[in-house]
């Protein structure tokens, strides 16, 4: 995909204003168009688009994407889009271009008949400058990284295994000059990563602890991302009902996102040492499967009572977060499709931000609003901590109450964060937007690459803040 400025195109998307309303009054009357949404003038290769008066970056991205989706199957190679600045050229250009490109994504690998998309060029109807070039470049890199993440998440479970994560990590490392370490069962046993191993015990494939590193010269900070990589989750012996098991190929979304984050960070040449850590496992059933009533000793030495084998992601993350803290990070962020409770509480389109440091949460939330993703802070309530206490171990992997499930899962992870890192850690529950079974906003059916844009925009804002000092 190419991005250019202020040139001719095969098709135009034009933002509605008072002048256009007056000029096209008869046409709009003929089309019974009431200045809401879009109006297609196919004879003149134009699409008129009404924007909300209270426009956010997320709304701008989504609105542009909806317009592109309406014309993406036309026989056109270039689309010109009007430019609008919300309050920052950089983010406005990024929002428009990202919305346009992401609307072209489809996962149709297994379909016999595929509709062809011919669009190769997005042209922004404005004069080019360095700030706008930077925004366009960011959009291109993030759209490419998002498509990369979506392809991994959308891939089917019989094809995408723990080995597949290793292969993708090797390819990513080679293409982006990243350091790579891959550890299997023997290493995990040596490191006492028993919680991680327990989850994978019934799988035909060995578990993988994958560690990618991007290390620029004179890095300003060390930031570690940890991703939940359940290539499939049956629920284990606490077997999911059939309708809940469907879509569990998306349980690898957190791990796919951290691959996308380090890919984008390296291509943007960000001045941070970035570590991407993946716990790749498969929660299956066999005579080797871990069981409810088991007690597992984690890498941190915390004993865990297993009351439900379907609360498996937090077990994998417990050991991976322990490993991550050995790197002595300045910031530590995990991404996981951790709880259905988060989707119940926030809906399908919003991720949850949790942690102990409210200032860090608030800063990340502010940055997320500029990314085009939706997020909400869920504060830890100390009264909920008692719900994950165990009578026979240090902690239980499930809560004794049905209420507050997303927060109690976050509190469970918090038990494995050392005191010196509690103020440096954030937990992102991306269970909702990671995978949705319908088109929404700029996303198509399936994977949404949740968390990727939030984390990259967060890094860019940390960079700007540090450069001003």
C-alpha positions as CSV (number, residue, x, y, z in Angstrom):
1,X,0.0,0.0,0.0
2,X,1.2,3.5,-0.9
3,X,0.3,6.8,0.7
4,X,0.6,10.1,-1.2
5,X,-0.6,13.7,-0.7
6,X,-2.8,16.0,-2.8
7,X,-2.8,14.1,-6.1
8,X,-5.5,12.8,-8.4
9,X,-7.3,9.5,-7.7
10,X,-9.8,7.1,-9.2
11,X,-12.3,7.8,-6.4
12,X,-12.9,10.5,-3.7
13,X,-14.2,10.4,-0.2
14,X,-15.5,13.9,0.7
15,X,-16.4,15.1,4.1
16,X,-19.7,16.8,4.3
17,X,-19.8,20.6,5.1
18,X,-22.4,23.4,4.6
19,X,-20.9,24.4,1.2
20,X,-21.3,20.8,-0.2
21,X,-24.7,20.4,1.3
22,X,-25.8,23.5,-0.6
23,X,-24.0,22.5,-3.8
24,X,-25.4,18.9,-3.8
25,X,-28.8,19.8,-2.4
26,X,-30.8,18.3,-5.3
27,X,-28.7,15.1,-5.5
28,X,-29.0,14.5,-1.8
29,X,-32.8,15.1,-2.0
30,X,-33.0,12.6,-4.9
31,X,-31.0,10.0,-2.8
32,X,-33.1,10.8,0.3
33,X,-29.8,11.5,2.1
34,X,-30.3,13.2,5.5
35,X,-26.6,14.2,6.0
36,X,-25.9,11.1,8.2
37,X,-23.5,8.4,7.4
38,X,-22.5,8.1,3.7
39,X,-24.0,8.9,0.4
40,X,-22.5,7.2,-2.7
41,X,-22.4,9.1,-6.0
42,X,-21.2,6.2,-8.2
43,X,-21.6,8.1,-11.5
44,X,-19.1,10.7,-10.4
45,X,-16.8,8.3,-8.3
46,X,-17.5,10.1,-5.1
47,X,-18.6,9.1,-1.6
48,X,-19.9,11.8,0.7
49,X,-19.3,11.2,4.4
50,X,-20.8,13.0,7.4
51,X,-18.6,13.3,10.4
52,X,-19.6,13.6,14.1
53,X,-19.2,17.1,15.5
54,X,-17.6,15.5,18.6
55,X,-14.9,13.6,16.7
56,X,-12.4,11.4,18.5
57,X,-9.4,9.6,17.0
58,X,-11.3,6.3,17.4
59,X,-14.4,7.7,15.7
60,X,-12.4,9.2,12.9
61,X,-10.6,5.9,12.3
62,X,-13.8,3.9,12.4
63,X,-15.8,6.4,10.2
64,X,-13.1,6.3,7.4
65,X,-13.0,2.6,7.6
66,X,-16.7,2.3,7.1
67,X,-16.5,4.5,4.1
68,X,-13.7,2.4,2.6
69,X,-15.6,-0.8,3.2
70,X,-18.5,0.5,1.1
71,X,-16.2,0.9,-1.9
72,X,-13.4,-1.6,-1.4
73,X,-14.7,-4.1,-4.1
74,X,-15.1,-1.4,-6.8
75,X,-12.6,-1.6,-9.7
76,X,-10.5,1.3,-8.5
77,X,-6.8,1.5,-7.6
78,X,-6.6,4.8,-5.7
79,X,-8.8,6.6,-3.3
80,X,-8.5,10.3,-2.2
81,X,-9.7,11.1,1.3
82,X,-10.4,14.6,2.6
83,X,-8.2,15.7,5.5
84,X,-9.4,16.9,8.9
85,X,-7.3,17.8,11.9
86,X,-8.7,17.1,15.3
87,X,-6.0,18.7,17.5
88,X,-2.8,17.1,16.3
89,X,-1.7,16.6,12.7
90,X,0.4,13.5,13.5
91,X,-2.5,11.6,15.1
92,X,-5.1,12.8,12.6
93,X,-3.2,11.6,9.6
94,X,-2.4,8.3,11.4
95,X,-6.1,7.8,12.2
96,X,-7.3,8.5,8.7
97,X,-4.7,6.3,6.9
98,X,-4.9,3.5,9.4
99,X,-8.7,3.4,9.2
100,X,-8.5,3.3,5.4
101,X,-5.9,0.5,5.2
102,X,-7.3,-1.7,8.0
103,X,-10.7,-1.7,6.2
104,X,-9.1,-3.6,3.4
105,X,-8.0,-6.5,5.5
106,X,-9.7,-9.9,5.1
107,X,-8.8,-13.4,6.2
108,X,-10.1,-15.4,3.3
109,X,-7.4,-18.1,3.1
110,X,-9.9,-21.0,3.3
111,X,-12.5,-19.5,0.9
112,X,-12.7,-20.9,-2.6
113,X,-14.2,-17.8,-4.1
114,X,-12.4,-14.6,-3.0
115,X,-13.6,-11.0,-3.8
116,X,-10.8,-9.0,-5.3
117,X,-9.7,-5.7,-3.7
118,X,-7.8,-3.5,-6.2
119,X,-7.0,-0.5,-4.1
120,X,-3.2,0.1,-4.0
121,X,-2.9,3.8,-3.1
122,X,-4.4,6.1,-0.5
123,X,-4.1,9.8,-1.3
124,X,-4.7,12.4,1.5
125,X,-6.2,15.6,0.2
126,X,-3.8,18.0,1.9
127,X,-0.3,19.4,1.5
128,X,2.5,17.2,2.7
129,X,4.7,18.2,5.6
130,X,7.1,16.3,7.9
131,X,4.5,15.9,10.7
132,X,2.0,14.4,8.2
133,X,4.6,12.2,6.7
134,X,5.4,10.8,10.1
135,X,1.7,10.1,10.8
136,X,1.3,8.3,7.4
137,X,4.4,6.2,8.1
138,X,3.1,5.2,11.5
139,X,-0.2,4.2,10.0
140,X,1.5,2.1,7.3
141,X,3.7,0.3,9.9
142,X,0.8,-0.3,12.3
143,X,-1.6,-1.4,9.6
144,X,1.0,-3.9,8.4
145,X,1.7,-5.1,12.0
146,X,-2.0,-5.4,12.7
147,X,-2.5,-7.5,9.6
148,X,0.4,-9.7,10.8
149,X,-1.2,-10.1,14.2
150,X,-4.7,-10.8,12.7
151,X,-3.3,-13.5,10.4
152,X,-1.8,-15.3,13.4
153,X,-5.0,-15.0,15.5
154,X,-7.3,-16.0,12.7
155,X,-5.3,-19.1,11.8
156,X,-7.0,-22.4,12.7
157,X,-5.9,-24.6,15.6
158,X,-4.9,-27.7,13.6
159,X,-2.5,-25.5,11.6
160,X,-1.2,-23.1,14.2
161,X,0.6,-24.7,17.1
162,X,3.3,-23.9,19.7
163,X,5.8,-24.8,16.9
164,X,4.2,-22.2,14.6
165,X,4.9,-19.5,17.2
166,X,8.5,-20.5,17.2
167,X,8.7,-20.5,13.4
168,X,7.0,-17.0,13.2
169,X,9.4,-15.7,15.9
170,X,12.4,-16.9,14.0
171,X,11.2,-15.3,10.8
172,X,10.4,-12.1,12.6
173,X,13.8,-12.0,14.3
174,X,15.6,-12.5,11.0
175,X,13.6,-9.9,9.1
176,X,13.9,-7.2,11.8
177,X,17.4,-7.9,13.3
178,X,16.0,-9.1,16.6
179,X,17.6,-11.3,19.2
180,X,15.7,-14.6,19.8
181,X,15.7,-17.3,22.5
182,X,13.3,-20.2,22.4
183,X,13.0,-22.5,25.4
184,X,11.1,-25.8,25.6
185,X,10.0,-28.3,28.3
186,X,13.5,-29.2,29.7
187,X,14.3,-25.5,30.4
188,X,10.9,-24.9,31.8
189,X,11.3,-27.8,34.2
190,X,14.7,-26.6,35.2
191,X,13.3,-23.1,35.9
192,X,10.4,-24.6,38.0
193,X,7.8,-23.1,35.6
194,X,5.4,-25.8,36.8
195,X,2.2,-23.7,36.3
196,X,3.1,-23.1,32.6
197,X,4.0,-26.8,32.1
198,X,0.8,-28.0,33.8
199,X,-1.4,-26.2,31.3
200,X,0.5,-27.7,28.3
201,X,0.8,-31.2,29.8
202,X,-1.9,-32.9,27.7
203,X,-0.7,-31.3,24.4
204,X,1.0,-33.3,21.7
205,X,3.5,-30.4,21.3
206,X,6.1,-29.1,23.8
207,X,5.4,-25.7,25.4
208,X,7.5,-22.8,24.1
209,X,8.8,-19.8,26.1
210,X,9.8,-17.4,23.3
211,X,11.9,-14.3,24.1
212,X,12.5,-11.7,21.4
213,X,14.6,-8.6,22.0
214,X,15.0,-5.3,20.1
215,X,18.0,-3.4,21.5
216,X,18.8,0.0,19.9
217,X,21.9,1.9,20.9
218,X,21.5,4.2,23.9
219,X,18.0,2.9,24.8
220,X,16.0,5.3,27.0
221,X,14.1,2.6,28.9
222,X,13.7,-1.2,29.1
223,X,10.1,-2.2,28.4
224,X,8.9,-5.8,28.6
225,X,5.7,-7.2,27.0
226,X,4.4,-10.6,28.0
227,X,1.7,-12.3,25.9
228,X,-0.6,-15.2,26.6
229,X,-0.2,-17.7,23.8
230,X,-2.8,-20.4,24.1
231,X,-2.9,-21.7,20.6
232,X,-6.1,-23.4,21.6
233,X,-8.1,-23.7,24.8
234,X,-10.6,-26.5,25.2
235,X,-10.9,-25.7,28.9
236,X,-9.0,-28.9,29.7
237,X,-10.7,-31.4,32.1
238,X,-13.0,-28.5,33.1
239,X,-14.2,-28.8,29.5
240,X,-15.9,-25.8,27.8
241,X,-19.4,-26.2,26.4
242,X,-19.3,-26.5,22.6
243,X,-20.5,-22.9,21.9
244,X,-17.9,-21.5,24.4
245,X,-15.1,-23.5,22.8
246,X,-15.7,-22.0,19.4
247,X,-13.4,-19.1,18.7
248,X,-10.8,-20.3,21.2
249,X,-8.2,-20.1,18.4
250,X,-8.2,-16.4,19.5
251,X,-6.7,-17.3,22.9
252,X,-3.3,-16.6,21.3
253,X,-4.2,-13.0,20.8
254,X,-2.0,-11.6,23.5
255,X,1.1,-13.4,22.3
256,X,0.4,-12.4,18.7
257,X,0.0,-8.8,19.9
258,X,3.5,-8.7,21.5
259,X,5.0,-10.0,18.3
260,X,3.3,-7.2,16.5
261,X,4.5,-4.7,19.1
262,X,8.1,-5.6,18.8
263,X,7.8,-5.7,15.0
264,X,6.4,-2.2,14.8
265,X,8.8,-0.8,17.5
266,X,11.8,-2.1,15.6
267,X,10.5,-0.7,12.2
268,X,9.8,2.7,13.9
269,X,13.3,2.6,15.4
270,X,12.0,3.5,18.8
271,X,14.7,4.4,21.4
272,X,13.7,1.7,23.8
273,X,15.0,-1.8,24.6
274,X,11.9,-3.9,23.9
275,X,11.4,-7.5,25.1
276,X,8.5,-9.6,23.8
277,X,7.9,-12.8,25.9
278,X,5.4,-15.4,24.8
279,X,4.1,-18.4,26.7
280,X,2.9,-20.7,24.0
281,X,0.8,-23.6,25.2
282,X,-2.3,-25.7,24.3
283,X,-4.9,-26.6,26.9
284,X,-6.1,-30.1,25.9
285,X,-7.4,-33.3,27.4
286,X,-5.5,-36.6,27.8
287,X,-4.4,-39.0,30.6
288,X,-1.6,-36.5,31.2
289,X,-3.9,-33.5,31.7
290,X,-3.6,-31.4,34.9
291,X,-6.7,-31.7,37.2
292,X,-9.0,-29.7,39.4
293,X,-7.8,-30.2,43.0
294,X,-4.1,-30.2,41.9
295,X,-1.7,-27.9,43.7
296,X,1.1,-26.4,41.6
297,X,4.3,-24.7,42.8
298,X,5.0,-21.8,40.5
299,X,8.4,-20.4,39.5
300,X,8.0,-17.7,42.2
301,X,7.5,-20.4,44.8
302,X,3.8,-19.4,45.2
303,X,1.6,-22.5,45.5
304,X,-1.6,-22.5,43.4
305,X,-4.7,-24.6,44.0
306,X,-6.3,-25.5,40.7
307,X,-10.1,-25.4,41.1
308,X,-10.8,-25.0,37.3
309,X,-8.5,-26.0,34.5
310,X,-10.2,-23.5,32.3
311,X,-8.5,-20.7,34.3
312,X,-5.3,-21.6,32.5
313,X,-4.1,-18.4,31.0
314,X,-3.2,-16.9,34.4
315,X,-1.1,-20.0,35.2
316,X,1.0,-19.6,32.0
317,X,1.3,-15.8,32.7
318,X,2.3,-16.3,36.3
319,X,5.5,-18.1,35.3
320,X,6.1,-15.9,32.3
321,X,5.8,-12.7,34.4
322,X,8.2,-14.2,36.9
323,X,10.7,-14.8,34.1
324,X,10.1,-11.3,32.7
325,X,11.0,-9.6,36.0
326,X,14.5,-11.1,35.9
327,X,15.1,-8.7,33.1
328,X,14.7,-5.8,35.5
329,X,12.2,-3.8,33.3
330,X,11.4,-0.1,33.7
331,X,7.9,-1.0,32.6
332,X,6.2,-4.4,32.4
333,X,2.9,-5.0,30.5
334,X,1.1,-8.2,29.9
335,X,-1.6,-8.7,27.3
336,X,-4.1,-11.6,27.5
337,X,-7.5,-12.7,26.5
338,X,-7.9,-13.6,30.2
339,X,-11.5,-13.5,31.2
340,X,-15.0,-13.7,29.8
341,X,-16.0,-11.5,32.8
342,X,-14.2,-8.6,31.1
343,X,-16.4,-9.0,28.0
344,X,-19.5,-9.2,30.2
345,X,-18.5,-6.0,32.0
346,X,-17.1,-3.9,29.2
347,X,-18.6,-5.3,26.1
348,X,-16.8,-6.8,23.0
349,X,-15.0,-3.6,21.9
350,X,-13.2,-2.5,25.0
351,X,-10.0,-3.7,26.7
352,X,-9.4,-3.4,30.5
353,X,-6.4,-1.7,32.0
354,X,-5.4,-2.9,35.5
355,X,-2.5,-2.5,37.9
356,X,-1.4,-1.1,41.2
357,X,-0.1,2.3,40.0
358,X,-3.0,4.6,39.2
359,X,-0.8,7.3,37.6
360,X,0.6,4.7,35.2
361,X,-2.9,3.4,34.4
362,X,-4.2,7.0,33.8
363,X,-1.2,7.8,31.6
364,X,-1.7,4.6,29.5
365,X,-5.4,5.3,29.3
366,X,-4.8,8.8,27.9
367,X,-2.4,7.4,25.3
368,X,-4.9,4.7,24.4
369,X,-7.5,7.4,23.4
370,X,-5.0,8.6,20.8
371,X,-4.5,5.2,19.4
372,X,-8.0,4.6,18.1
373,X,-8.6,1.6,20.5
374,X,-11.1,1.6,23.3
375,X,-10.0,0.9,26.8
376,X,-11.3,1.3,30.4
377,X,-9.5,1.3,33.7
378,X,-10.6,-1.3,36.2
379,X,-9.3,-0.5,39.6
380,X,-8.1,-3.2,42.0
381,X,-10.4,-3.4,45.0
382,X,-8.6,-4.8,48.1
383,X,-11.8,-6.4,49.3
384,X,-11.8,-8.7,46.2
385,X,-8.3,-10.1,47.1
386,X,-9.8,-12.5,49.7
387,X,-11.8,-14.2,46.9
388,X,-8.8,-15.9,45.4
389,X,-7.4,-17.2,48.7
390,X,-7.1,-20.9,49.1
391,X,-7.6,-23.2,52.1
392,X,-4.8,-25.6,51.0
393,X,-2.4,-23.4,49.0
394,X,-1.2,-19.8,48.8
395,X,-3.7,-18.8,46.2
396,X,-6.6,-20.3,44.1
397,X,-6.7,-20.0,40.3
398,X,-10.4,-19.1,40.5
399,X,-12.5,-16.8,42.6
400,X,-14.9,-18.0,45.2
401,X,-17.5,-15.5,43.8
402,X,-18.9,-15.0,40.3
403,X,-18.6,-11.3,40.7
404,X,-15.6,-9.2,39.7
405,X,-14.0,-12.0,37.7
406,X,-11.8,-9.8,35.5
407,X,-10.4,-7.9,38.5
408,X,-9.8,-11.1,40.6
409,X,-7.9,-12.5,37.6
410,X,-5.8,-9.4,37.5
411,X,-5.2,-9.7,41.3
412,X,-4.1,-13.3,40.8
413,X,-1.4,-12.1,38.4
414,X,-0.5,-9.4,40.9
415,X,0.5,-12.1,43.3
416,X,3.4,-13.0,41.0
417,X,4.6,-9.4,40.7
418,X,7.5,-8.6,43.1
419,X,7.2,-5.6,45.3
420,X,9.8,-3.6,43.4
421,X,7.8,-4.0,40.1
422,X,4.2,-3.5,41.3
423,X,4.3,0.2,40.3
424,X,5.8,-0.6,36.9
425,X,3.3,-3.3,35.9
426,X,0.1,-3.1,33.8
427,X,-2.3,-5.9,32.9
428,X,-4.3,-5.5,29.7
429,X,-7.3,-7.9,29.4
430,X,-8.1,-7.8,25.7
431,X,-10.7,-10.6,25.7
432,X,-13.4,-8.5,24.1
433,X,-11.8,-6.8,21.0
434,X,-9.3,-9.5,20.4
435,X,-11.8,-11.5,18.3
436,X,-15.4,-10.4,17.4
437,X,-17.6,-12.5,15.1
438,X,-18.8,-9.6,13.0
439,X,-17.4,-6.5,11.2
440,X,-17.0,-3.5,13.6
441,X,-15.4,-0.1,13.2
442,X,-12.2,-0.5,11.2
443,X,-12.1,-4.3,11.9
444,X,-13.4,-7.1,9.8
445,X,-14.9,-10.4,11.1
446,X,-12.5,-12.1,13.5
447,X,-9.2,-10.9,14.9
448,X,-8.8,-7.2,16.0
449,X,-5.1,-7.0,16.8
450,X,-6.2,-5.7,20.2
451,X,-3.6,-3.9,22.3
452,X,-1.0,-3.3,19.5
453,X,-1.9,0.3,18.7
454,X,-2.4,1.2,22.3
455,X,1.1,0.0,23.3
456,X,2.9,1.6,20.3
457,X,1.1,5.0,20.8
458,X,2.0,4.7,24.5
459,X,5.7,4.2,23.5
460,X,5.6,7.2,21.2
461,X,4.2,9.4,23.9
462,X,6.7,8.2,26.5
463,X,9.5,9.0,23.9
464,X,8.1,12.6,23.3
465,X,7.8,13.1,27.1
466,X,11.4,12.1,27.7
467,X,12.7,14.1,24.8
468,X,11.2,17.3,26.3
469,X,13.1,16.9,29.5
